[in-house]
Amino acid sequence: MQNSSATAAAYDQGSLTLSEHLVGSVERVTFHNDDTGFCVLKVRARGHRRPITVVGHAPSVALGGVVEASGNWLNDRNHGVQFRASSLATSAPTSAEDLQKYLGSGLLRGVGPSCAQRLIASFGTRILDVIERRPHDLTRVHGIGMAKAQSIAEAWAEHRALRDIASFLREHEIGGFLLMRIYRVYGADAIETISGNPYRLALDIPGFEFAAADQIAMRLAIDSKAFVRLQAGLTSVLADAVKEGHSGLPADEVVRQASALLEVPEAGLQPVLETQCKAGRLIADNLDARQCVFLKSLYGAELFIAQRLKDLARGPHPWSNLNVEEVITRIEASARFAYSPSQREAFMAAGREKVLVVTGGPGVGKTTLIRGLTHLSEEQGLKVALCAPTGRAAKRLSESTGFPAKTIHRLLEASEGGFRRNAQAPLDCDLLVVDEASMLDIRLTAALMRALPDEASLLLVGDVDQLPSIGPGQVLADIIGSRAIPVVHLKEVFRQEQESRIIAAAHAINRGAMPELEARSDSDFFFVEADNPADATAKITTLVRDRIPRKFDLDPVRDIQVLCPMNRGRLGTHMLNAELQQIFNPPGPDSIHRAGWIFGPGDKVMQVRNDYDRDVYNGEVGIVREVRRGDRELSVAFDDRLVVYSFKELDELVLAYAMTIHKAQGSEYSAVVIPVALHQAPMLRRKLLYTGVTRGSRLVILVGSRAALAQAVAAEEEPRWSRLRTWLQS
């Protein structure tokens, strides 16, 4: 084996030679990405006089840890001589000195250098055995109580489990970026679970592709025509359809897509599908004269929603003795304004119907109606609960009515096990108002219906022309389309709103017409032409950084939101977030690389999954306040709440200088900038554009091509396969 100085002289520029096996201890972790496992280490290797640079992939690395690496030497043009490891394994050290470095490196939460020193002083090289087998003995060390001892033991068990799972995935050539998600779902049983049925990964783990699960199955010698594979392929097709908003699909379409996915003949899949339906794992039923297949849970949920709505509507109304017309006259006289004809109609219907839907576009007074009904209910001594699907929508509802409003998840007291509010512990209200009801999906609506008391009235308010929910179903559209529940359409745009070109543009788009694009200095709606994605990016950054803040006195991070049709591409959220972060909060010494993003104090971030333990939900936006490397934690301020994440949990966050229009549903921003380009064609649809434009309250700017805008205005959304309307009509 050659020493490091000889190595540097021996190899030509850029050449890869001399396969070798190295063993040594980590002296410095130059870089490590928890998601991919990519790392750059300084290692004191046996047989080398000086520390060498090792580049490879490992699930976790820590100062003092033992490294075993196989690979080749490379003289990199920029970084000099490196050992590129094709395989890299890490393990705990054995000497007391290295163990102290290892434990004090931040490997285990709550154990810093001083604590590690006390642990080694008390237990020496036996420390890891004590942590694993007799954690209660740790309480003999000054500063460690039973709770901290248990926390250290749990952190070590998690570290070992993660290392084992990562090693297992690496053996099957699966990247480590999904490691934490797999561990959260399966825990320490992950390897046993995956080995028993690798296809569960594609169904249970968000972001895990069927092809990757199939790759593991092949390595485990599962036959390509095995029943478990065919069954998983069919279920995977339905699961993908649910991600696109469907609650089911035509049976022939399921078989066709599964055949393409599995590369097996359709004839071999038909009996498997029939077996799953007979076993009750999937449900077959007719919809629009076609045989369809549904996931059992969604099929049952849609049936329950329909039955519950019809049962509620038949009950006695809490306002049965109230003269609503007199009340309207009194409210108008006292407030010195007049409701529009359709608002009066909605007010009258709310006093008559126990379940009511009110829909309408921007500027027609939906919030004004909610405010009047809420105040009237309070006058009558009735308890009112106001809610909306997102935090921003709930906050806006509270501000506009003067009554407290919650997200639906908080109202139902969400937890990992479901919702604490249900039929056994119903909501304490006489009237439930749900704003932004176009965002309701099947599962959330079913949970809301379970928790609603039999005696309560229900008012659903929303714009049916906006995008349907991100989750499965089109609840508001199906309820309105069924004609089984009373509906009032608010039509009249109020005078002050008529002067807004945002409102005019939104209504034009909704009709399938091009909005007026002629520039006016006093306008609140603009179109900025851009020849190509690079030009559009430059103009977007200039608008957000300079022109909008200067002209409209708006904070570029807090008040301005870039909304994109899609995540990928030159004008997608990923690229624009990177551009805008460099402008407003360039990465510094306190920044960390996690989950494909760089996070630092001051960054605008968004939660992308419901987190019941932290009480923070998908779509909520906050600001990073602090990064604590020693504790391996990051804190985010969501309005008036501070939420703490460990570094391993940062796959729940993404940058939010730019976000998709889907994610912005239910929110409102002072200024909105929307890129519209032809390469976004797969996503450019009328409802998408309409929803994006209606997110801006003071200013909306479209940046891109007129041809792309015309395409978006003309293209309608594909209908979703959903059975709720049919259930309501039966």
N, C-alpha and C positions, 0 to 999 in steps of 0.2 A: 504494500500500500504506500502511496506517495504522500509526502507531507504537503501542506497547502502552498508553500512558496514554490516547490517544484512543480506543483500542479499548474500554477499560473504561468509558468514559463513553458510548459510542455504542450499546451494546446493552441492551435491556430485560432484567429479571430472568428467567433461564431461557430466553431466546430463542436460537435457532440461526439465524445469518445469515452472509452473506458467505463463499461458498466461496473458498478461497485455497490457494496453494502456497507452502510455506516451505522454506528451506534454511538450515541453521545448524550449530553445533557443540554437543555435549553438555557442559554445565557441571556437571550433577549428575544422577545416577541416583537419583531419589527412591524408586522401587520398580520391580522387574522380576521377573516370574514365569517361570522357565525352561520350565515346562510349557506354559502357555497363550500365552506371549509378551507378556502384558499388561504395560504399563510406564507410568510417570509420570516425565517427564523435565523438567529445566530446560535450556532451549536458548537460546543466544545466536544469534538469527536475524537474517539480513540485513534491514535496514530497520527494526529495532526497537531502541530505545535501551536497553531493559532485558531481562533474560532472561525468557522466556515459559514457561508450563507447557504441555507437549505430552502428551496422553494417547492411547495407541494400542497397537498390537501389533507386536512385532519379535522375531525369534528370539534376537538377542543385542544388547546395547548396552554401550558402554564410554565412560568419560570421555574427552573430546576427539574422539570419533567424529563423523562427518558424518551429519546427518539430512536426508532429503528427505521432506516430508509434505504430503499433500493432504487438505483437510477443511474444517471450519467452526468458527467461534468459538462458545463457549457460556459464559454467565455462570452458573456453578453456584452454587446457594444456599449450599452449605457451603464450597466451595473457591475461589470467585471466578472470574475470567476464565480459561478454558482453551481450548486449541486441540485439538479432538477430531479426530484423524487417521483418515480412512477408509482411507488407505493410508500406510504408513510404511516407508521403506527406509533402511538404514544402510550406511555404507561407511567405509573407513579415511581418516583425515585426510591432508593433504599437507604441512602446515607442521611444522617440527621441534618447535616448542613443543607442538602438539597431539598429535603422534606420541608424544612422551615421556609425556604424560598418558594417552594411549590404551594404550600398552604397559604402563605402570605401574599400571593400574587393576585388575589381577588378571585381565585377559582371557586371558593365557597362564600356565599353571601354571609356577611357578619364576621368573617375571619380576615383580619388585616395583619400586617407585619408584627405588631406587638402581641396580638392574640396568638399568632402562630409561634412566636418565640416562647410564650408561656406553655403552650401545648407540648412543644418539643422538650422543654425543660422538665415537664412532668412525666411524659410518656416515652420520650426518645423515639426510636425507630418503630415502636409498636403503635404509634398514634393512629394509623389508618385502620388497623385491626380494632382498636378501641372505638373509633368513630362508627365502624360498621357493626360491631358485635355487642359492644357495651357502652352505648352513648351516655348512659347515666353516670359513668365514671368521669365524664368530662366536667361534671359539676365540682370536682375537687380542685379545678383550676380557678384562680381568682378571676372574677368578672363573668363567669359562666354559670347561669342558673339552669333549671331543668328545661325551660322553654327554649333557651338558646341552644342547649345541648341537642334537643330534639330537632331544632332547625338545622343545625350543622349536619346531623345524621341524614336528614331528608335531602339536603343539598348534595351530600356525597352520593347517596343512592341515586339521585337524579342524574348526577354527572356520570356515574358508571353505566346507568341504563342508556343514556344518550350515546355514550361512546360505543356500547355494544350494538345499538340500533344502527348507528352510522356505519359501523364496520360491516354489519349485515347488508345494508343498502349498497355500500361500496362494492361488496362482493358481487352484487347483482347489477352493477353499473348504473345505479340510480343516484342522482345528485343529492347533496345534503340540504338543499334549500327548503325542503319540506319536512326536515327532521323534527322541528318543534311542533308542527301541526300533528304529525304522526304520534309523537309522544303524548300530546294533550289528549288525543282521542283514545289511545290504547294503553298508555302508561307503560309500566314495566313488562306488560304482557305482549308488547308490540311484535317481537320476533315470533313468538308462538302463534299469535293471531295471523300474522302475514303468511307464515309458513303453512298454516292450515288452509287459508283461502286468500291468496294474494289479490284476488279481484275485489275484495272488500275495500282496498285502498282507493279504487276509482269511485266507489260509492260513498265512502265515509269521509275522505280527506279532500277539502276544497283545493282545487288546483292540481290534483293528481290525475293524470291522463290515463285512459283505459290502456293505451299502448304500453305505458310504463308498467302497469300491473301485469299485462300480458307478457312482458319481457321477463319479469320475475317468475311467472308461471312456467314459461318455457324452460328456464334454468332449473326449476323444481320438477321438471319432467311431467307436467300436466299435459295430457293429450289435447291437441287442437280441436278435437270433436267431443271432448269431455262435457258431460251435462253441466257441470259447474261453470265451464267457460261459456257455453251457449246461453245459459241462464243469465250470467253476468252481462253478456253482450246485449241481450234484450233489455234488461233492467237499466243498463248504462244509456241506451238510446232514449229510454223514457226519462231518465234523470237529466240528460242533456236537454230534452224538450222542456222539462220543468224550469231549467235555468233560462230558457228563452221565453218563459211566461205561460206555457201550456200546462193544463192539468192532465192531459192525455194526448194521444195521437191515434189516427186511424190505424187499425191492426195491420193492414197491408203495408203502410208506411213504416211501421215499427220493424216488420220483418225485412223490408227492403233495406232500410238503413243498417240493421244488425247484420244482414248478409254482407254488405259492403265492409262493415267494420271488422267482422270476424273472418272474412274471406272463405265463407262456406255457402253452399247452395241454400236458397230460400226454403226448399222443400224440407230440409233437415231442421229448420227452425220452427216451422209451423207447429209440429207436435210438442216442442218444448214450451212454446207460448201457451198452448192449450193446457198443458200440465200445470203451468204456473197459475193460470186462471182458475183451474179446477181446485188447486190447493189454496186459493184465496190470497195468494201473494200479489196478484194483479187482478183487476176487475175488467171484464168485458161488458160493454153496453153500447147501444145504438145512439148516435148523435148526428143529427142532420142527415138521416138515411144512410149513414155509414157505420160499420162496426168499428168501434174504437176500444182502445185499451187504456186504463188509468192506473196510476199508483193507488193502492188501497187507501192510504191515509188521505189523499186529496179528494178522492171520490166520496169518501164518507164525510169529509169536512164540507164539501159543497152541498151535499144533501142536508146536513145538519143546519147550515146557514139558511137555506131556503125554508125549512120547516120552522126554524126559530123565528124568522122574520114574519112569517104568516101567523104564527101563534101570538106573537107580540102585538101585531096589528089588530087582532080581534079583541084585545082586552079593553077595559074601561080607561078613558082618558083622564089624566089628573086635572085637566082644566074644564071638566064637563059642565060646570056651573058658571063659566066665565063668559061675559059678553065681549068678545075679542074686538068687534068693530068699535065699540065705545072706547076700549083701551087704546086702539090705534089713533083715534081722534084726539084723545087726551095726550098721548106721547107727542104727536105732531104739534099740538098747540104749545106744549111746554118746551119742546126743543126748537120750535120755530123752523121746521122744515117739513117737507111732504115726502112720504114714501112714494115710489113709482107704482104704477098699476100692478106690475108683476110682484113687487115687494109686498103690496097689500094682499095680493092673492096668496102669497106664501105665508104671510102672517095669519090670515084666516085659516089656511089649511093646517098650520101648526096647532091651532086651537081645536081643530076638528079631528085630525088624523094622529094616531098614536105612533105610527112610523111614517116618516116623511123624508123625501129627498129633495134638496134644493140645488139646482145646478145653474151655471152661467159663466160667461167669460169674464175677462178683466174689466173693472170699472162699472159693474152693474149693481154693486152694493151688497154683496154676500155678507161681508163683515158687519155692515150696518144692521142688517137683518138679525144676525146672531146676537149683536149687542142688545137690540130691542127685546128679543125673546128671552135673553138671559136676565135682563133687568125685570122683565115682567114676571118671570118665574120666581125670582127672589121676592118680589112684592107679594106673591101669593103664598109665600112660606115654603116654597118647593126647593129641594136641594138640586143644584145643577152641577154637573161634571163636564168640563170642557177638555178636549184632547185633540191631538193631531199626530200624524205618524212620525214627524221629525222634531228635534229640539228647537230648531229655528222657527218652524211653523207654529209650535206651541207657544214660544215666546212672543211671536207677533200677535197671536190670537189673544194672549193675556194682555198685552199692551193696548190692543184696540178695543177690548171689551171692558177692561178694568177688573176682570175676574181672573183668579188663578187658572192656569191651563197646564196640562202635563202632556208628555209624550204618551202614546198608548202603552208602551212598555212600562213606563213608570206608574201609570194609572193602574195597570193590572199587576203591579209589583212582580216584575219578571225576575226569574232566578234560573240557574242552570237546569233545574228540574221542571221548568215550565213557568206557570204563572200562579201566584198565591191567591189571586182573585179568580174565582170560578163559581160554579153553581152552588157549591157548599159554602163559599165565602164570597157572596156577591158584592158588587159595588154599592155604596151607600148614596144613591141618587134617585131623583124622580124624573130628571131629564138628562139624557146623555147627548152631547153635541160633539160630532166628529167632523173636524174641518179637514180640508185637503183629502177628501175621501177617495179621490181618483187613485191615491197611492195605496189603498188597502189591498193586500193580497189575501189569498184564501185562508192561510193558516192564522194570520193575525185577526181577520174578521171572525173566524170561528171562535178564537179565544175571547174576543170582545163579546160575542153573543152569549157565550157560556156565563160570563160574569155579569151580564145585564139583568137586573131584577125584573120579575114578571110585571110588576106594576109600573115600571118606568117607561117614559116615552123616549123615542130615538129620532134624532135629526141628523141626517147625513148631508154634508155640504161640500161641494167640490165642482171642479170644472171637468166635465166628462170628455172634453176635447183635448185635454192634456195627455201626456204619456200615461199608459197604464202602469201598474205597480212593477217594481223590479222583480218581486217574487211572483209566483204562479197565480194566474187568474186575471180577470178584468171585472172585479166585483161591482164597481159603480156602474159601468156600462151594462153589465148583465142585469142588474136590478132595474135600471131605467128601461132597457130594452124589453124586459119581461112584461111590463105594464101591470105587474101584480102588486106593486107598491105605489102609492100616490107620489107624483113628481111635479114640481113647479120649476119652470125655466124662467130665470130672471133675464130680461131682454134689454131694458132701457139702460143706455150708458149715461151716467150723470154728467151734467154740464161741464164741471171742472175736468172730468176725465176726457170729455170729447175734444178738448184742446191738446191732449197728449198724442204725439205721433207714435209713441210706443203702443198705446191702446189701438190706434188706427191701424198700425202695421200688424199687430197681433190678430185683429179681426179680419184683415185682408188675407193673411196667411191661412187662417182657419177656413176661409171661404174657398181656398185654392187659388187666390189671386196674388200677383206680385205686389208687395208693398211699394209705396212711393219712395224712390231713392234719391230724389233731387235734394241736394244739400241746402239747409237753411240755418242761418247762424243762431237763431233762437230755438232750434229744434232739440228734442230729447232722443231722437232716433237718427242714426247715420249709417251710411254704407261707405266703406273705404275699399277701393279696388286694389287688388294685389295680383301681380302677374304669375307668381309661383310661390311655393311654400317658404322659400328663403325670404322673399320680399314680404310675405304675410307675417312671418315671425318677426322681422325687423320692425314692421309697422305696429304689431301688437305690443312689443316691448317698449317702443317709443310712446304709444298711447298710455300704457299703464304706468310707466316711469315718469313721464313728463307732462304730456298734454292734458290728460284728464285731471290729475291732481292740481295742476296750475289753474285750469279754467273753471273747474267745479269745486275747488277747495275740498278734495276728498283724499283720505288716507289710502295710498296705493295698495297696502296689504289688507287693512281692515275693511275698506269700503268698496274696493274694486275686485270683481271676480271674473276670471277667464273661464269660459264654459266651452267645452269641446264635444263634438259629436262622438269621439272615440278616444281610447287610450293610446293606441299605437299610431305610428306614422310621424312625419315631420311636424304636423300640426296637432298631434295628440297630446294628452296630458303628460306623458313621460318626458317628452322632449321639451315642452313648454315649461314644465316645472323646473327642469334643470336650468333653462335659460333665465327664468325669473328669480330662482334662488341665487344665481350668480349676481344678479342686479341688486336684490334687496337684502340678502343675508348670505354672502359668500362663506363657504366652509372655513372654519378657523381651527385653532388648537383644541377647542372644546368639542368639536364636531366628531360624530362617530359614523361609521359605515355599517348599516344594518338593513336587511331585507331589500337590498337593491337600491336603497336611498342613502343620502347623507343627511343626518339630523344634527342641528345645533341650536343653542339658545336663540330665540327670536323667530325660528322657522314656523310657518303656517302649516299645520298638519290636519289630517282627517282620519277619524276612526273608520275602519272598513269592515268590522264585524261587531255583532252584538256581544258585549262583555257584561254579563249580568253581575259578576262579582264587583266590578268597578262602577256599575250603573252608568255606563257610557255605551252609546249605540251607533250602529252603522250610519255614516253620513255626518256625524257631529264634528265640527271644526274647532280647533283650538290653537294655542301658541305654545311652543316649547319654552319652558321657563328655565330649566336647569338640566345639565348633564353631569352626573356624579360618577366618574369612572371608578373611584374606589369602591362604591357600593354597587357598581354596575347597574345604575338606575337612571331613568330620565323622567322628568315631570312635565306635564302638559296642563295648561290652564284652559278649561272649557267654561267660558263665561266666568262665573264666580266659584267654580270648583276646580281643585287641583288634583289631578290623577297621576299616579306614579306607575311606571312600567319598568320591569327589569329588562335588561338588554335582550334577553331571550324571547321577550314578548313583543318586540317591536315590529313583527310582521303584521300586527294589528293596525299600524299607522302607515300613511303615505303622505307625501307632500301635497299641499292643497292650494298653492298659488293658482293652479289650473285644476279643474275637475270636470268630469263628464256631466252633460246635461241631466242624465239619469240621476246622478248623485245629488244634483241641485234641486230636485223636486221638493216642493214644500218650503223652499227657502226663498228669501227676497234679498236683493243687494242694491245698494245705491246705484252702482254702475256695473254693467255687464258687457264683456267683450267676447264675441263668438266668431271663431274662424269657420269659414264656409268654403271648402275647396272640392274640386271634382274628384280627387283621389279618395275622398271620404264617402264616395257614392254608396257603398253598401249600407251606410248608416243614415244617409240624408233622407229624412222623411218629414212630412208636414207636421205631424204631432211633435216630433223632436224639436223642430225649429220653433214652433209655436210655444212649446214649453220653455225653451231657452229664452225667447224674447220676453215672455211674461215674468221672468225672474227679476228684471230690472225695474226699479221704481223711479229713478231720476234720469238714467241714461242707458241706452243700448246702442252698441256699435257692432256691426257685422263687418268682418274683414275677409276678403276673398274675391271670388269671381261671380259675375252675374249669372253665368250659365249654371254654376253649382247651386246658386240660390233658387233659380227657376226650377231646377230638378227637385230640390227639397220641397218647394211649394206644391209641385205637381204630384209627388209620390205619396201615396197613402200607406198607412201601416198595414202589415199583414194581420188578418184576424187571428185571434188566439183560439185554440181548442179548449173550451171550457163548458161544463155542463150545468152551471148555476142557473142560467136563464131558463133552461128546459125544466129544471126542478121547480123553479118558481112558477112556471106556467102550468105545471101538472096538478 
